[in-house]
Amino acid sequence: MPVVECEVPSSSVLERRVIDAAYFRDAYRVPLRQEQAGMAEIFFAIFGQLPRWLKYSLIVRNRIATFCGLEAPTRSEIMNPEIKSSYVVGEKIGVWPIFALTPNELVAGRNNKHLDFRLSVLKEVRGEHSSVVVSTICTVHKRFGKVYLFFIVPFHRWGVQQLLSRALIGGRL
């Protein structure tokens, strides 16, 4: 059940020009066995089961970010994410506002002083095989955004792959 690095899918609602111009982008594909699952269910199957140590790491990171004047999720949002039966664009899912929502894709993210990021969770069905692709794109506004990504990207790559692996092993995808 491997996690495979791939390109951001052309079928994503993310604009190709934004993807191509992004300072950072990555994407990972995993098999999807829960084909009937909706996008919110898939999102929470991956991002709703954070290990406690990761939650505490995010809380520390967000305190530092807030100190630097950046918008960041609260401790409560990280420790106890609200899970609703349905979502619409503009609402938060987990800790991020939703920018796009279709039957096969959910795009969430945040705009901040130093960078904007989008996280796409895309369900792809190709014949008898279904998969989920999690893509991240970051557009940098200031030098601080580049410095921030320099330190965060290795943890981001490892973390997304771990979350996808855990979701697969746990039978949530």
matplotlib code that plots the C-alpha trace (Angstrom):
import matplotlib.pyplot as plt

x = [0.0, 2.5, 2.3, 3.5, 4.8, 3.2, 2.4, -0.6, -3.4, -4.6, -8.1, -7.8, -9.8, -6.5, -5.6, -2.8, -1.1, -1.1, 0.3, 3.0, 3.9, 3.9, 7.1, 6.4, 4.2, 3.9, 1.4, 1.0, -1.3, -2.7, -5.2, -8.8, -10.9, -13.7, -15.0, -18.4, -16.8, -17.5, -14.8, -15.2, -15.0, -11.8, -10.4, -11.0, -9.7, -6.4, -6.2, -8.7, -6.4, -3.3, -1.0, -1.0, 2.7, 1.9, -1.0, 1.3, 3.9, 1.3, 0.2, 3.8, 4.3, 1.1, 2.0, 5.2, 3.3, 0.8, 3.7, 5.0, 1.6, 0.3, -3.1, -3.0, -5.5, -6.2, -5.3, -8.9, -9.3, -6.2, -7.1, -10.8, -11.7, -15.4, -16.7, -20.0, -22.3, -21.9, -19.7, -19.8, -17.2, -16.2, -16.6, -13.7, -13.0, -10.6, -8.4, -8.6, -11.2, -12.7, -11.9, -13.5, -15.7, -16.9, -18.1, -14.5, -12.3, -12.0, -9.6, -8.8, -6.0, -5.1, -4.0, -1.4, 1.1, 4.1, 2.4, -0.8, -1.3, -3.9, -4.3, -6.3, -7.8, -8.9, -10.7, -9.8, -11.7, -9.9, -11.8, -11.7, -9.1, -9.7, -7.2, -6.8, -4.3, -3.3, -1.6, -0.1, 0.8, 2.3, 2.6, 5.2, 4.6, 7.7, 11.2, 9.9, 7.7, 10.7, 12.6, 9.5, 9.2, 12.9, 12.4, 8.9, 9.0, 11.0, 8.5, 5.6, 6.6, 7.3, 4.1, 1.8, 3.2, 2.9, -0.7, -1.6, 0.2, -1.6, -5.0, -4.3, -3.0, -6.0, -8.4, -9.9, -9.3]
y = [0.0, 2.6, 6.3, 7.5, 11.0, 12.4, 15.6, 17.8, 16.2, 18.2, 17.3, 19.4, 22.6, 24.3, 26.7, 25.4, 28.8, 29.0, 25.5, 26.3, 29.6, 28.2, 28.5, 25.0, 22.2, 18.5, 15.7, 12.2, 9.4, 6.4, 3.8, 4.4, 1.4, 3.4, 4.6, 5.6, 8.1, 11.7, 14.4, 15.4, 11.8, 11.3, 14.6, 13.5, 9.9, 11.6, 14.8, 13.9, 11.3, 13.3, 11.7, 13.6, 14.5, 16.2, 18.1, 19.5, 20.3, 22.3, 24.1, 25.2, 26.2, 28.2, 30.1, 31.2, 32.1, 34.2, 35.9, 36.8, 38.4, 35.5, 34.0, 30.5, 27.9, 27.8, 25.1, 24.1, 23.8, 21.5, 19.3, 19.0, 19.7, 20.1, 17.4, 18.3, 16.2, 18.6, 21.5, 24.5, 26.8, 29.4, 27.2, 25.7, 22.0, 21.0, 24.1, 25.5, 27.4, 25.6, 27.3, 24.8, 21.7, 19.4, 15.7, 14.7, 17.4, 19.5, 22.4, 24.1, 26.4, 29.8, 33.2, 34.8, 37.7, 35.5, 32.9, 31.5, 27.7, 25.3, 21.7, 19.7, 16.3, 14.8, 11.5, 9.9, 7.0, 5.3, 2.2, -0.3, 1.6, 4.6, 6.8, 9.9, 12.5, 15.1, 18.1, 21.2, 24.4, 27.5, 31.0, 33.1, 36.8, 37.8, 36.6, 35.3, 32.8, 31.4, 31.1, 29.5, 26.9, 26.1, 24.8, 23.4, 21.5, 18.5, 18.0, 18.7, 16.0, 13.4, 14.3, 14.1, 10.7, 9.5, 10.7, 8.9, 5.7, 5.7, 6.2, 3.3, 1.0, 2.0, 1.1, 4.6, 5.1]
z = [0.0, -1.1, -1.0, -4.4, -5.1, -8.3, -10.1, -9.1, -11.3, -14.3, -13.2, -10.0, -9.7, -8.7, -11.5, -13.7, -13.8, -10.0, -9.7, -12.3, -10.6, -7.0, -5.1, -3.6, -4.7, -4.1, -4.5, -3.2, -4.5, -2.5, -3.4, -2.3, -1.2, 0.4, -3.0, -1.6, 0.9, 0.4, 0.3, 3.9, 5.0, 3.0, 4.4, 8.0, 7.2, 6.5, 8.6, 11.4, 13.0, 13.9, 16.5, 19.8, 19.4, 16.0, 17.5, 20.2, 17.6, 15.6, 18.7, 19.4, 15.8, 15.8, 18.9, 17.2, 14.1, 16.1, 17.8, 14.4, 13.5, 11.3, 11.3, 12.8, 14.2, 17.9, 20.3, 20.5, 16.7, 16.6, 19.6, 18.9, 15.3, 14.6, 12.3, 10.6, 8.4, 5.5, 4.4, 2.0, 0.5, 3.1, 6.1, 8.0, 7.7, 10.5, 10.9, 7.3, 5.3, 2.3, -1.0, -3.4, -2.9, -5.6, -5.4, -6.1, -4.6, -1.5, -1.5, 1.8, 2.8, 4.2, 2.9, 5.2, 5.0, 4.2, 1.9, 0.6, 0.6, -0.8, 0.1, -2.4, -1.6, -4.9, -5.5, -8.9, -10.4, -13.3, -14.4, -11.6, -9.6, -7.4, -5.7, -3.6, -4.4, -1.7, -3.3, -1.6, -3.4, -1.7, -3.2, -1.4, -0.8, 1.3, 2.0, 5.3, 3.4, 1.7, 5.0, 6.6, 3.8, 3.9, 7.5, 7.1, 3.7, 5.0, 7.8, 5.5, 3.0, 5.7, 7.6, 4.6, 3.6, 7.2, 7.5, 4.2, 5.3, 8.6, 6.9, 4.6, 7.4, 9.5, 6.7, 6.6, 2.9]

ax = plt.figure().add_subplot(projection="3d")
ax.plot(x, y, z, "-o")
ax.set_aspect("equal")
plt.show()
